[in-house]
Amino acid sequence: MRNMELFICPVCGYGELAEPPYDQHRCASFEVCPSCGTEFGYDDATKPVEQLRQEWLDRGAAWWSESHRPPAGWNGKRQLEKSGPLNPKS
């Protein structure tokens, strides 16, 4: 199996994104986080990350994707707590 680098969602702390939300030039990947549903470069173009995070929490921090299953034992609030401080444009 190939060793793939994984990236963290700045909204919900999901740590298994295949691409970084933003590259070194601050260009968005337009990847959609399966955990919170944020599309980088679209959703965060009109709302700050902190607002997107609060909206996700207000929806119960539920898993967003219907096609990508959550990891075993997944818990959105615990995921966010474990991720520590998040950098909105990392």
mmCIF file as gemmi writes it, N, C-alpha and C atoms, coordinates in Angstrom:
data_model
loop_
_atom_site.group_PDB
_atom_site.id
_atom_site.type_symbol
_atom_site.label_atom_id
_atom_site.label_alt_id
_atom_site.label_comp_id
_atom_site.label_asym_id
_atom_site.label_entity_id
_atom_site.label_seq_id
_atom_site.pdbx_PDB_ins_code
_atom_site.Cartn_x
_atom_site.Cartn_y
_atom_site.Cartn_z
_atom_site.occupancy
_atom_site.B_iso_or_equiv
_atom_site.pdbx_formal_charge
_atom_site.auth_seq_id
_atom_site.auth_asym_id
_atom_site.pdbx_PDB_model_num
ATOM 1 N N . MET Axp A 1 ? 0.839 -1.189 0 1 0 ? 1 A 1
ATOM 2 C CA . MET Axp A 1 ? 0 0 0 1 0 ? 1 A 1
ATOM 3 C C . MET Axp A 1 ? 0.88 1.246 0 1 0 ? 1 A 1
ATOM 4 N N . ARG Axp A 2 ? 0.515 2.223 -0.799 1 0 ? 2 A 1
ATOM 5 C CA . ARG Axp A 2 ? 1.25 3.467 -0.927 1 0 ? 2 A 1
ATOM 6 C C . ARG Axp A 2 ? 1.074 4.32 0.324 1 0 ? 2 A 1
ATOM 7 N N . ASN Axp A 3 ? 2.143 4.94 0.801 1 0 ? 3 A 1
ATOM 8 C CA . ASN Axp A 3 ? 2.086 5.811 1.965 1 0 ? 3 A 1
ATOM 9 C C . ASN Axp A 3 ? 1.58 7.176 1.514 1 0 ? 3 A 1
ATOM 10 N N . MET Axp A 4 ? 0.325 7.477 1.849 1 0 ? 4 A 1
ATOM 11 C CA . MET Axp A 4 ? -0.282 8.742 1.454 1 0 ? 4 A 1
ATOM 12 C C . MET Axp A 4 ? -0.292 9.717 2.607 1 0 ? 4 A 1
ATOM 13 N N . GLU Axp A 5 ? 0.055 10.96 2.322 1 0 ? 5 A 1
ATOM 14 C CA . GLU Axp A 5 ? -0.068 11.998 3.328 1 0 ? 5 A 1
ATOM 15 C C . GLU Axp A 5 ? -1.54 12.398 3.407 1 0 ? 5 A 1
ATOM 16 N N . LEU Axp A 6 ? -2.037 12.543 4.615 1 0 ? 6 A 1
ATOM 17 C CA . LEU Axp A 6 ? -3.423 12.944 4.821 1 0 ? 6 A 1
ATOM 18 C C . LEU Axp A 6 ? -3.449 14.331 5.443 1 0 ? 6 A 1
ATOM 19 N N . PHE Axp A 7 ? -4.553 15.037 5.246 1 0 ? 7 A 1
ATOM 20 C CA . PHE Axp A 7 ? -4.661 16.429 5.678 1 0 ? 7 A 1
ATOM 21 C C . PHE Axp A 7 ? -5.89 16.624 6.558 1 0 ? 7 A 1
ATOM 22 N N . ILE Axp A 8 ? -5.871 17.701 7.332 1 0 ? 8 A 1
ATOM 23 C CA . ILE Axp A 8 ? -6.921 17.973 8.315 1 0 ? 8 A 1
ATOM 24 C C . ILE Axp A 8 ? -7.864 19.064 7.819 1 0 ? 8 A 1
ATOM 25 N N . CYS Axp A 9 ? -9.156 18.823 8.001 1 0 ? 9 A 1
ATOM 26 C CA . CYS Axp A 9 ? -10.17 19.827 7.677 1 0 ? 9 A 1
ATOM 27 C C . CYS Axp A 9 ? -10.108 20.94 8.723 1 0 ? 9 A 1
ATOM 28 N N . PRO Axp A 10 ? -9.972 22.2 8.295 1 0 ? 10 A 1
ATOM 29 C CA . PRO Axp A 10 ? -9.919 23.31 9.245 1 0 ? 10 A 1
ATOM 30 C C . PRO Axp A 10 ? -11.267 23.617 9.889 1 0 ? 10 A 1
ATOM 31 N N . VAL Axp A 11 ? -12.342 23.05 9.364 1 0 ? 11 A 1
ATOM 32 C CA . VAL Axp A 11 ? -13.672 23.294 9.922 1 0 ? 11 A 1
ATOM 33 C C . VAL Axp A 11 ? -13.976 22.304 11.045 1 0 ? 11 A 1
ATOM 34 N N . CYS Axp A 12 ? -13.819 21.005 10.775 1 0 ? 12 A 1
ATOM 35 C CA . CYS Axp A 12 ? -14.259 19.988 11.736 1 0 ? 12 A 1
ATOM 36 C C . CYS Axp A 12 ? -13.147 19.134 12.324 1 0 ? 12 A 1
ATOM 37 N N . GLY Axp A 13 ? -11.929 19.264 11.815 1 0 ? 13 A 1
ATOM 38 C CA . GLY Axp A 13 ? -10.82 18.485 12.347 1 0 ? 13 A 1
ATOM 39 C C . GLY Axp A 13 ? -10.675 17.091 11.774 1 0 ? 13 A 1
ATOM 40 N N . TYR Axp A 14 ? -11.474 16.747 10.757 1 0 ? 14 A 1
ATOM 41 C CA . TYR Axp A 14 ? -11.35 15.428 10.12 1 0 ? 14 A 1
ATOM 42 C C . TYR Axp A 14 ? -9.945 15.318 9.537 1 0 ? 14 A 1
ATOM 43 N N . GLY Axp A 15 ? -9.236 14.259 9.873 1 0 ? 15 A 1
ATOM 44 C CA . GLY Axp A 15 ? -7.835 14.147 9.512 1 0 ? 15 A 1
ATOM 45 C C . GLY Axp A 15 ? -7.5 13.201 8.387 1 0 ? 15 A 1
ATOM 46 N N . GLU Axp A 16 ? -8.451 12.923 7.492 1 0 ? 16 A 1
ATOM 47 C CA . GLU Axp A 16 ? -8.178 11.981 6.411 1 0 ? 16 A 1
ATOM 48 C C . GLU Axp A 16 ? -8.48 12.552 5.033 1 0 ? 16 A 1
ATOM 49 N N . LEU Axp A 17 ? -8.284 13.854 4.856 1 0 ? 17 A 1
ATOM 50 C CA . LEU Axp A 17 ? -8.469 14.457 3.532 1 0 ? 17 A 1
ATOM 51 C C . LEU Axp A 17 ? -7.309 14.052 2.631 1 0 ? 17 A 1
ATOM 52 N N . ALA Axp A 18 ? -7.605 13.734 1.382 1 0 ? 18 A 1
ATOM 53 C CA . ALA Axp A 18 ? -6.577 13.316 0.426 1 0 ? 18 A 1
ATOM 54 C C . ALA Axp A 18 ? -5.734 14.487 -0.065 1 0 ? 18 A 1
ATOM 55 N N . GLU Axp A 19 ? -6.288 15.696 -0.029 1 0 ? 19 A 1
ATOM 56 C CA . GLU Axp A 19 ? -5.583 16.895 -0.473 1 0 ? 19 A 1
ATOM 57 C C . GLU Axp A 19 ? -5.641 17.945 0.626 1 0 ? 19 A 1
ATOM 58 N N . PRO Axp A 20 ? -4.64 18.823 0.682 1 0 ? 20 A 1
ATOM 59 C CA . PRO Axp A 20 ? -4.75 19.909 1.652 1 0 ? 20 A 1
ATOM 60 C C . PRO Axp A 20 ? -5.869 20.856 1.213 1 0 ? 20 A 1
ATOM 61 N N . PRO Axp A 21 ? -6.62 21.423 2.15 1 0 ? 21 A 1
ATOM 62 C CA . PRO Axp A 21 ? -7.679 22.361 1.774 1 0 ? 21 A 1
ATOM 63 C C . PRO Axp A 21 ? -7.153 23.523 0.93 1 0 ? 21 A 1
ATOM 64 N N . TYR Axp A 22 ? -5.917 23.959 1.215 1 0 ? 22 A 1
ATOM 65 C CA . TYR Axp A 22 ? -5.27 25.053 0.483 1 0 ? 22 A 1
ATOM 66 C C . TYR Axp A 22 ? -3.826 24.679 0.233 1 0 ? 22 A 1
ATOM 67 N N . ASP Axp A 23 ? -3.306 25.063 -0.922 1 0 ? 23 A 1
ATOM 68 C CA . ASP Axp A 23 ? -1.907 24.782 -1.213 1 0 ? 23 A 1
ATOM 69 C C . ASP Axp A 23 ? -1.016 25.923 -0.709 1 0 ? 23 A 1
ATOM 70 N N . GLN Axp A 24 ? 0.26 25.846 -1.009 1 0 ? 24 A 1
ATOM 71 C CA . GLN Axp A 24 ? 1.223 26.833 -0.523 1 0 ? 24 A 1
ATOM 72 C C . GLN Axp A 24 ? 0.969 28.236 -1.08 1 0 ? 24 A 1
ATOM 73 N N . HIS Axp A 25 ? 0.173 28.345 -2.131 1 0 ? 25 A 1
ATOM 74 C CA . HIS Axp A 25 ? -0.166 29.642 -2.719 1 0 ? 25 A 1
ATOM 75 C C . HIS Axp A 25 ? -1.539 30.127 -2.267 1 0 ? 25 A 1
ATOM 76 N N . ARG Axp A 26 ? -2.136 29.408 -1.321 1 0 ? 26 A 1
ATOM 77 C CA . ARG Axp A 26 ? -3.456 29.715 -0.773 1 0 ? 26 A 1
ATOM 78 C C . ARG Axp A 26 ? -4.586 29.468 -1.781 1 0 ? 26 A 1
ATOM 79 N N . CYS Axp A 27 ? -4.316 28.589 -2.748 1 0 ? 27 A 1
ATOM 80 C CA . CYS Axp A 27 ? -5.348 28.195 -3.705 1 0 ? 27 A 1
ATOM 81 C C . CYS Axp A 27 ? -6.133 27.026 -3.115 1 0 ? 27 A 1
ATOM 82 N N . ALA Axp A 28 ? -7.447 27.11 -3.203 1 0 ? 28 A 1
ATOM 83 C CA . ALA Axp A 28 ? -8.314 26.086 -2.628 1 0 ? 28 A 1
ATOM 84 C C . ALA Axp A 28 ? -8.302 24.815 -3.459 1 0 ? 28 A 1
ATOM 85 N N . SER Axp A 29 ? -8.485 23.693 -2.787 1 0 ? 29 A 1
ATOM 86 C CA . SER Axp A 29 ? -8.521 22.398 -3.47 1 0 ? 29 A 1
ATOM 87 C C . SER Axp A 29 ? -9.899 22.103 -4.06 1 0 ? 29 A 1
ATOM 88 N N . PHE Axp A 30 ? -10.946 22.748 -3.552 1 0 ? 30 A 1
ATOM 89 C CA . PHE Axp A 30 ? -12.341 22.484 -3.912 1 0 ? 30 A 1
ATOM 90 C C . PHE Axp A 30 ? -12.747 21.058 -3.545 1 0 ? 30 A 1
ATOM 91 N N . GLU Axp A 31 ? -11.946 20.409 -2.677 1 0 ? 31 A 1
ATOM 92 C CA . GLU Axp A 31 ? -12.319 19.101 -2.132 1 0 ? 31 A 1
ATOM 93 C C . GLU Axp A 31 ? -13.454 19.324 -1.124 1 0 ? 31 A 1
ATOM 94 N N . VAL Axp A 32 ? -14.336 18.342 -1.006 1 0 ? 32 A 1
ATOM 95 C CA . VAL Axp A 32 ? -15.435 18.4 -0.043 1 0 ? 32 A 1
ATOM 96 C C . VAL Axp A 32 ? -15.09 17.475 1.118 1 0 ? 32 A 1
ATOM 97 N N . CYS Axp A 33 ? -15.138 18.009 2.328 1 0 ? 33 A 1
ATOM 98 C CA . CYS Axp A 33 ? -14.873 17.191 3.511 1 0 ? 33 A 1
ATOM 99 C C . CYS Axp A 33 ? -16.058 16.259 3.742 1 0 ? 33 A 1
ATOM 100 N N . PRO Axp A 34 ? -15.815 14.94 3.816 1 0 ? 34 A 1
ATOM 101 C CA . PRO Axp A 34 ? -16.926 14.021 4.026 1 0 ? 34 A 1
ATOM 102 C C . PRO Axp A 34 ? -17.523 14.111 5.43 1 0 ? 34 A 1
ATOM 103 N N . SER Axp A 35 ? -16.782 14.662 6.358 1 0 ? 35 A 1
ATOM 104 C CA . SER Axp A 35 ? -17.261 14.78 7.727 1 0 ? 35 A 1
ATOM 105 C C . SER Axp A 35 ? -18.253 15.928 7.891 1 0 ? 35 A 1
ATOM 106 N N . CYS Axp A 36 ? -17.874 17.137 7.468 1 0 ? 36 A 1
ATOM 107 C CA . CYS Axp A 36 ? -18.739 18.311 7.686 1 0 ? 36 A 1
ATOM 108 C C . CYS Axp A 36 ? -19.399 18.839 6.419 1 0 ? 36 A 1
ATOM 109 N N . GLY Axp A 37 ? -18.911 18.416 5.246 1 0 ? 37 A 1
ATOM 110 C CA . GLY Axp A 37 ? -19.503 18.848 3.988 1 0 ? 37 A 1
ATOM 111 C C . GLY Axp A 37 ? -18.968 20.151 3.437 1 0 ? 37 A 1
ATOM 112 N N . THR Axp A 38 ? -17.957 20.722 4.061 1 0 ? 38 A 1
ATOM 113 C CA . THR Axp A 38 ? -17.388 21.976 3.569 1 0 ? 38 A 1
ATOM 114 C C . THR Axp A 38 ? -16.64 21.744 2.265 1 0 ? 38 A 1
ATOM 115 N N . GLU Axp A 39 ? -16.926 22.574 1.263 1 0 ? 39 A 1
ATOM 116 C CA . GLU Axp A 39 ? -16.147 22.569 0.019 1 0 ? 39 A 1
ATOM 117 C C . GLU Axp A 39 ? -15.178 23.738 0.11 1 0 ? 39 A 1
ATOM 118 N N . PHE Axp A 40 ? -13.892 23.433 0.16 1 0 ? 40 A 1
ATOM 119 C CA . PHE Axp A 40 ? -12.862 24.458 0.318 1 0 ? 40 A 1
ATOM 120 C C . PHE Axp A 40 ? -12.762 25.305 -0.951 1 0 ? 40 A 1
ATOM 121 N N . GLY Axp A 41 ? -12.846 26.603 -0.77 1 0 ? 41 A 1
ATOM 122 C CA . GLY Axp A 41 ? -12.83 27.528 -1.894 1 0 ? 41 A 1
ATOM 123 C C . GLY Axp A 41 ? -14.231 27.931 -2.318 1 0 ? 41 A 1
ATOM 124 N N . TYR Axp A 42 ? -15.249 27.26 -1.797 1 0 ? 42 A 1
ATOM 125 C CA . TYR Axp A 42 ? -16.631 27.613 -2.11 1 0 ? 42 A 1
ATOM 126 C C . TYR Axp A 42 ? -17.355 28.05 -0.834 1 0 ? 42 A 1
ATOM 127 N N . ASP Axp A 43 ? -17.572 27.101 0.072 1 0 ? 43 A 1
ATOM 128 C CA . ASP Axp A 43 ? -18.29 27.429 1.307 1 0 ? 43 A 1
ATOM 129 C C . ASP Axp A 43 ? -17.544 28.469 2.131 1 0 ? 43 A 1
ATOM 130 N N . ASP Axp A 44 ? -16.232 28.33 2.216 1 0 ? 44 A 1
ATOM 131 C CA . ASP Axp A 44 ? -15.456 29.254 3.034 1 0 ? 44 A 1
ATOM 132 C C . ASP Axp A 44 ? -15.098 30.546 2.298 1 0 ? 44 A 1
ATOM 133 N N . ALA Axp A 45 ? -15.607 30.701 1.083 1 0 ? 45 A 1
ATOM 134 C CA . ALA Axp A 45 ? -15.407 31.961 0.355 1 0 ? 45 A 1
ATOM 135 C C . ALA Axp A 45 ? -16.412 33.021 0.813 1 0 ? 45 A 1
ATOM 136 N N . THR Axp A 46 ? -17.526 32.575 1.393 1 0 ? 46 A 1
ATOM 137 C CA . THR Axp A 46 ? -18.56 33.523 1.819 1 0 ? 46 A 1
ATOM 138 C C . THR Axp A 46 ? -18.8 33.519 3.325 1 0 ? 46 A 1
ATOM 139 N N . LYS Axp A 47 ? -18.246 32.519 4.014 1 0 ? 47 A 1
ATOM 140 C CA . LYS Axp A 47 ? -18.414 32.431 5.472 1 0 ? 47 A 1
ATOM 141 C C . LYS Axp A 47 ? -17.065 32.097 6.1 1 0 ? 47 A 1
ATOM 142 N N . PRO Axp A 48 ? -16.762 32.684 7.242 1 0 ? 48 A 1
ATOM 143 C CA . PRO Axp A 48 ? -15.51 32.316 7.919 1 0 ? 48 A 1
ATOM 144 C C . PRO Axp A 48 ? -15.573 30.883 8.442 1 0 ? 48 A 1
ATOM 145 N N . VAL Axp A 49 ? -14.428 30.28 8.569 1 0 ? 49 A 1
ATOM 146 C CA . VAL Axp A 49 ? -14.329 28.902 9.041 1 0 ? 49 A 1
ATOM 147 C C . VAL Axp A 49 ? -15.023 28.737 10.391 1 0 ? 49 A 1
ATOM 148 N N . GLU Axp A 50 ? -14.866 29.699 11.274 1 0 ? 50 A 1
ATOM 149 C CA . GLU Axp A 50 ? -15.482 29.607 12.591 1 0 ? 50 A 1
ATOM 150 C C . GLU Axp A 50 ? -17.006 29.517 12.495 1 0 ? 50 A 1
ATOM 151 N N . GLN Axp A 51 ? -17.6 30.234 11.543 1 0 ? 51 A 1
ATOM 152 C CA . GLN Axp A 51 ? -19.047 30.168 11.345 1 0 ? 51 A 1
ATOM 153 C C . GLN Axp A 51 ? -19.452 28.814 10.769 1 0 ? 51 A 1
ATOM 154 N N . LEU Axp A 52 ? -18.685 28.305 9.806 1 0 ? 52 A 1
ATOM 155 C CA . LEU Axp A 52 ? -18.972 26.988 9.235 1 0 ? 52 A 1
ATOM 156 C C . LEU Axp A 52 ? -18.882 25.915 10.319 1 0 ? 52 A 1
ATOM 157 N N . ARG Axp A 53 ? -17.874 26.033 11.192 1 0 ? 53 A 1
ATOM 158 C CA . ARG Axp A 53 ? -17.718 25.072 12.282 1 0 ? 53 A 1
ATOM 159 C C . ARG Axp A 53 ? -18.925 25.128 13.217 1 0 ? 53 A 1
ATOM 160 N N . GLN Axp A 54 ? -19.342 26.343 13.581 1 0 ? 54 A 1
ATOM 161 C CA . GLN Axp A 54 ? -20.48 26.477 14.49 1 0 ? 54 A 1
ATOM 162 C C . GLN Axp A 54 ? -21.756 25.934 13.855 1 0 ? 54 A 1
ATOM 163 N N . GLU Axp A 55 ? -21.947 26.167 12.574 1 0 ? 55 A 1
ATOM 164 C CA . GLU Axp A 55 ? -23.132 25.639 11.882 1 0 ? 55 A 1
ATOM 165 C C . GLU Axp A 55 ? -23.123 24.113 11.884 1 0 ? 55 A 1
ATOM 166 N N . TRP Axp A 56 ? -21.949 23.515 11.679 1 0 ? 56 A 1
ATOM 167 C CA . TRP Axp A 56 ? -21.82 22.055 11.713 1 0 ? 56 A 1
ATOM 168 C C . TRP Axp A 56 ? -22.134 21.54 13.117 1 0 ? 56 A 1
ATOM 169 N N . LEU Axp A 57 ? -21.602 22.208 14.131 1 0 ? 57 A 1
ATOM 170 C CA . LEU Axp A 57 ? -21.891 21.821 15.514 1 0 ? 57 A 1
ATOM 171 C C . LEU Axp A 57 ? -23.376 21.984 15.826 1 0 ? 57 A 1
ATOM 172 N N . ASP Axp A 58 ? -23.974 23.065 15.339 1 0 ? 58 A 1
ATOM 173 C CA . ASP Axp A 58 ? -25.408 23.299 15.565 1 0 ? 58 A 1
ATOM 174 C C . ASP Axp A 58 ? -26.272 22.213 14.919 1 0 ? 58 A 1
ATOM 175 N N . ARG Axp A 59 ? -25.753 21.598 13.852 1 0 ? 59 A 1
ATOM 176 C CA . ARG Axp A 59 ? -26.471 20.485 13.197 1 0 ? 59 A 1
ATOM 177 C C . ARG Axp A 59 ? -26.178 19.158 13.894 1 0 ? 59 A 1
ATOM 178 N N . GLY Axp A 60 ? -25.507 19.222 15.033 1 0 ? 60 A 1
ATOM 179 C CA . GLY Axp A 60 ? -25.226 18.011 15.8 1 0 ? 60 A 1
ATOM 180 C C . GLY Axp A 60 ? -23.893 17.366 15.482 1 0 ? 60 A 1
ATOM 181 N N . ALA Axp A 61 ? -23.03 18.056 14.741 1 0 ? 61 A 1
ATOM 182 C CA . ALA Axp A 61 ? -21.721 17.52 14.348 1 0 ? 61 A 1
ATOM 183 C C . ALA Axp A 61 ? -21.884 16.144 13.697 1 0 ? 61 A 1
ATOM 184 N N . ALA Axp A 62 ? -22.899 16.044 12.851 1 0 ? 62 A 1
ATOM 185 C CA . ALA Axp A 62 ? -23.217 14.773 12.188 1 0 ? 62 A 1
ATOM 186 C C . ALA Axp A 62 ? -22.323 14.539 10.975 1 0 ? 62 A 1
ATOM 187 N N . TRP Axp A 63 ? -22.108 13.277 10.645 1 0 ? 63 A 1
ATOM 188 C CA . TRP Axp A 63 ? -21.353 12.9 9.44 1 0 ? 63 A 1
ATOM 189 C C . TRP Axp A 63 ? -22.145 13.363 8.232 1 0 ? 63 A 1
ATOM 190 N N . TRP Axp A 64 ? -21.503 14.025 7.287 1 0 ? 64 A 1
ATOM 191 C CA . TRP Axp A 64 ? -22.19 14.645 6.155 1 0 ? 64 A 1
ATOM 192 C C . TRP Axp A 64 ? -22.349 13.704 4.954 1 0 ? 64 A 1
ATOM 193 N N . SER Axp A 65 ? -21.299 13.005 4.573 1 0 ? 65 A 1
ATOM 194 C CA . SER Axp A 65 ? -21.308 12.223 3.333 1 0 ? 65 A 1
ATOM 195 C C . SER Axp A 65 ? -22.188 10.984 3.426 1 0 ? 65 A 1
ATOM 196 N N . GLU Axp A 66 ? -22.964 10.771 2.375 1 0 ? 66 A 1
ATOM 197 C CA . GLU Axp A 66 ? -23.769 9.557 2.28 1 0 ? 66 A 1
ATOM 198 C C . GLU Axp A 66 ? -23.017 8.455 1.533 1 0 ? 66 A 1
ATOM 199 N N . SER Axp A 67 ? -21.999 8.813 0.754 1 0 ? 67 A 1
ATOM 200 C CA . SER Axp A 67 ? -21.271 7.821 -0.024 1 0 ? 67 A 1
ATOM 201 C C . SER Axp A 67 ? -19.959 7.387 0.635 1 0 ? 67 A 1
ATOM 202 N N . HIS Axp A 68 ? -19.403 8.205 1.478 1 0 ? 68 A 1
ATOM 203 C CA . HIS Axp A 68 ? -18.145 7.908 2.183 1 0 ? 68 A 1
ATOM 204 C C . HIS Axp A 68 ? -18.502 7.646 3.643 1 0 ? 68 A 1
ATOM 205 N N . ARG Axp A 69 ? -18.343 6.413 4.081 1 0 ? 69 A 1
ATOM 206 C CA . ARG Axp A 69 ? -18.729 6.04 5.441 1 0 ? 69 A 1
ATOM 207 C C . ARG Axp A 69 ? -17.738 6.575 6.463 1 0 ? 69 A 1
ATOM 208 N N . PRO Axp A 70 ? -18.213 6.941 7.647 1 0 ? 70 A 1
ATOM 209 C CA . PRO Axp A 70 ? -17.3 7.425 8.689 1 0 ? 70 A 1
ATOM 210 C C . PRO Axp A 70 ? -16.433 6.282 9.233 1 0 ? 70 A 1
ATOM 211 N N . PRO Axp A 71 ? -15.275 6.625 9.796 1 0 ? 71 A 1
ATOM 212 C CA . PRO Axp A 71 ? -14.449 5.598 10.438 1 0 ? 71 A 1
ATOM 213 C C . PRO Axp A 71 ? -15.217 4.938 11.59 1 0 ? 71 A 1
ATOM 214 N N . ALA Axp A 72 ? -14.866 3.721 11.902 1 0 ? 72 A 1
ATOM 215 C CA . ALA Axp A 72 ? -15.515 2.996 13.001 1 0 ? 72 A 1
ATOM 216 C C . ALA Axp A 72 ? -15.407 3.803 14.291 1 0 ? 72 A 1
ATOM 217 N N . GLY Axp A 73 ? -16.514 3.917 15.002 1 0 ? 73 A 1
ATOM 218 C CA . GLY Axp A 73 ? -16.528 4.634 16.269 1 0 ? 73 A 1
ATOM 219 C C . GLY Axp A 73 ? -16.443 6.139 16.143 1 0 ? 73 A 1
ATOM 220 N N . TRP Axp A 74 ? -16.662 6.661 14.95 1 0 ? 74 A 1
ATOM 221 C CA . TRP Axp A 74 ? -16.52 8.098 14.699 1 0 ? 74 A 1
ATOM 222 C C . TRP Axp A 74 ? -17.493 8.909 15.542 1 0 ? 74 A 1
ATOM 223 N N . ASN Axp A 75 ? -17.001 10.038 16.063 1 0 ? 75 A 1
ATOM 224 C CA . ASN Axp A 75 ? -17.812 10.978 16.819 1 0 ? 75 A 1
ATOM 225 C C . ASN Axp A 75 ? -17.317 12.373 16.464 1 0 ? 75 A 1
ATOM 226 N N . GLY Axp A 76 ? -18.174 13.202 15.871 1 0 ? 76 A 1
ATOM 227 C CA . GLY Axp A 76 ? -17.769 14.512 15.38 1 0 ? 76 A 1
ATOM 228 C C . GLY Axp A 76 ? -17.242 15.445 16.452 1 0 ? 76 A 1
ATOM 229 N N . LYS Axp A 77 ? -17.917 15.505 17.577 1 0 ? 77 A 1
ATOM 230 C CA . LYS Axp A 77 ? -17.466 16.409 18.644 1 0 ? 77 A 1
ATOM 231 C C . LYS Axp A 77 ? -16.134 15.951 19.221 1 0 ? 77 A 1
ATOM 232 N N . ARG Axp A 78 ? -15.969 14.652 19.371 1 0 ? 78 A 1
ATOM 233 C CA . ARG Axp A 78 ? -14.695 14.119 19.875 1 0 ? 78 A 1
ATOM 234 C C . ARG Axp A 78 ? -13.581 14.384 18.853 1 0 ? 78 A 1
ATOM 235 N N . GLN Axp A 79 ? -13.899 14.234 17.572 1 0 ? 79 A 1
ATOM 236 C CA . GLN Axp A 79 ? -12.926 14.507 16.506 1 0 ? 79 A 1
ATOM 237 C C . GLN Axp A 79 ? -12.433 15.946 16.599 1 0 ? 79 A 1
ATOM 238 N N . LEU Axp A 80 ? -13.334 16.877 16.769 1 0 ? 80 A 1
ATOM 239 C CA . LEU Axp A 80 ? -12.978 18.29 16.858 1 0 ? 80 A 1
ATOM 240 C C . LEU Axp A 80 ? -12.131 18.56 18.098 1 0 ? 80 A 1
ATOM 241 N N . GLU Axp A 81 ? -12.485 17.98 19.213 1 0 ? 81 A 1
ATOM 242 C CA . GLU Axp A 81 ? -11.716 18.159 20.451 1 0 ? 81 A 1
ATOM 243 C C . GLU Axp A 81 ? -10.302 17.624 20.293 1 0 ? 81 A 1
ATOM 244 N N . LYS Axp A 82 ? -10.157 16.447 19.684 1 0 ? 82 A 1
ATOM 245 C CA . LYS Axp A 82 ? -8.85 15.811 19.519 1 0 ? 82 A 1
ATOM 246 C C . LYS Axp A 82 ? -7.958 16.558 18.527 1 0 ? 82 A 1
ATOM 247 N N . SER Axp A 83 ? -8.572 17.287 17.591 1 0 ? 83 A 1
ATOM 248 C CA . SER Axp A 83 ? -7.773 17.956 16.557 1 0 ? 83 A 1
ATOM 249 C C . SER Axp A 83 ? -7.007 19.162 17.098 1 0 ? 83 A 1
ATOM 250 N N . GLY Axp A 84 ? -7.459 19.702 18.236 1 0 ? 84 A 1
ATOM 251 C CA . GLY Axp A 84 ? -6.788 20.873 18.806 1 0 ? 84 A 1
ATOM 252 C C . GLY Axp A 84 ? -7.089 22.112 17.987 1 0 ? 84 A 1
ATOM 253 N N . PRO Axp A 85 ? -6.308 23.16 18.185 1 0 ? 85 A 1
ATOM 254 C CA . PRO Axp A 85 ? -6.548 24.402 17.433 1 0 ? 85 A 1
ATOM 255 C C . PRO Axp A 85 ? -6.381 24.155 15.932 1 0 ? 85 A 1
ATOM 256 N N . LEU Axp A 86 ? -7.315 24.686 15.164 1 0 ? 86 A 1
ATOM 257 C CA . LEU Axp A 86 ? -7.285 24.485 13.714 1 0 ? 86 A 1
ATOM 258 C C . LEU Axp A 86 ? -6.905 25.777 13.021 1 0 ? 86 A 1
ATOM 259 N N . ASN Axp A 87 ? -6.098 25.659 11.99 1 0 ? 87 A 1
ATOM 260 C CA . ASN Axp A 87 ? -5.673 26.799 11.185 1 0 ? 87 A 1
ATOM 261 C C . ASN Axp A 87 ? -6.603 26.893 9.99 1 0 ? 87 A 1
ATOM 262 N N . PRO Axp A 88 ? -7.409 27.971 9.861 1 0 ? 88 A 1
ATOM 263 C CA . PRO Axp A 88 ? -8.388 28.078 8.78 1 0 ? 88 A 1
ATOM 264 C C . PRO Axp A 88 ? -7.818 27.943 7.371 1 0 ? 88 A 1
ATOM 265 N N . LYS Axp A 89 ? -6.605 28.376 7.108 1 0 ? 89 A 1
ATOM 266 C CA . LYS Axp A 89 ? -6.057 28.328 5.751 1 0 ? 89 A 1
ATOM 267 C C . LYS Axp A 89 ? -4.792 27.477 5.705 1 0 ? 89 A 1
ATOM 268 N N . SER Axp A 90 ? -4.853 26.3 6.322 1 0 ? 90 A 1
ATOM 269 C CA . SER Axp A 90 ? -3.664 25.444 6.304 1 0 ? 90 A 1
ATOM 270 C C . SER Axp A 90 ? -3.654 24.539 5.099 1 0 ? 90 A 1
